Amino acid sequence: MAVRWLELSVQAQGPVQDTISSFLVEQGSTGIVCGDRSLRAFFPGTADGTALRPLVRRYLRGLRDIFPDGLVGRTRWRVIAEKNWHDAWRGYFKPQRIGRSFIVAPPWIRPKEDGRHLIFIEPAMAFGTGTHETTRCCLELIDQICAEKSPGKALDVGTGSGILAIGMARLGVREVLALDNDPVALNAARANLQLNGIDGAVTLSDASVGRLRRRFPLVVANIILETLLEMAGPLTRRVDARGSLILSGLLHDHVPAVRRRFHGFRLVRRKDRKEWSTLLLRKEP
Ligand SMILES: C[S@@+](CC[C@H](N)C(=O)[O-])C[C@H]1O[C@@H](n2cnc3c(N)ncnc32)[C@H](O)[C@@H]1O
């Protein structure tokens, strides 16, 4: 039987996209593309989704009761023949210019050289393709810090696809330690390091930040609020005196709680993009 793919489009915007994406990955989606007002999930297989569709319908109905009007809208299902699937999936990924220094592209596109650092990311199962505001703001702040003075060493907590670690290596950071507690993310990051020809400058690890003893002049963590609050103590201890800490994955309303928990830091810059906030903090000596 010919292999087919199911594509599900859901009208959804804001953080609820992350909630829906997690659910769809659990249901077997192997690729999700988030846009401004909708997301698309791809399911491999020969089935037409007979079992999946009622599950998704029930789940989204529940979400519509929780989230305010209009955040979760209509759904559409489409069956894609295998021969058309690559084009359907690949068509969503375009090269993206981020900040002054970066261009992020999927490996099947060779963007025009324009003096920027090229980061290839295979859009796979790990977060960090460069489309999300939090990733983009982190890269912009990394760019700013490295332009002032290269930190030499850096820690990337929750590396996902490895995009921030690769960005730091591209800007000349000689030693980046990149952590993630998800083996799927670590595999994706490993593949992306290879794709970008980065060997030696970035070390991947599943160690928890609490087990580290070294300090770094630059620490970046783009993770959800609850995790950031939980790891505030260990994260704070890993930053050098006068070192920089970039925190992202926060909604605007989360910022006061984060500022209270990460005491001993001065706010140097805050970037608000859509509903997301990213903070650049500097540790007081
Ligand atoms: C939002 S993604 C960020 C990916 C990438 N750094 C970026 O900026 O696009 C967060 C990542 O943090 C990882 N993560 C969540 N909790 C963690 C923890 N306690 N320790 C290490 N990594 C964690 C997740 O597996 C995920 O890959």
The ligand as an ORCA input file, in Angstrom:
! r2SCAN-3c Opt
* xyz 0 1
  C      12.145     25.943     24.462
  S      13.355     24.726     24.134
  C      14.745     25.768     23.755
  C      15.594     25.248     22.630
  C      16.679     26.195     22.159
  N      17.620     26.481     23.208
  C      16.086     27.501     21.642
  O      16.335     28.550     22.237
  O      15.373     27.466     20.644
  C      13.680     24.157     25.779
  C      14.559     22.919     25.880
  O      14.847     22.751     27.269
  C      14.879     21.366     27.555
  N      14.664     21.216     29.017
  C      13.502     21.302     29.708
  N      13.736     21.136     31.041
  C      15.073     20.961     31.171
  C      15.942     20.734     32.286
  N      15.467     20.674     33.534
  N      17.270     20.584     32.064
  C      17.767     20.649     30.798
  N      16.992     20.843     29.708
  C      15.674     21.000     29.887
  C      13.800     20.776     26.672
  O      14.021     19.398     26.465
  C      13.934     21.622     25.407
  O      14.796     20.989     24.481
*
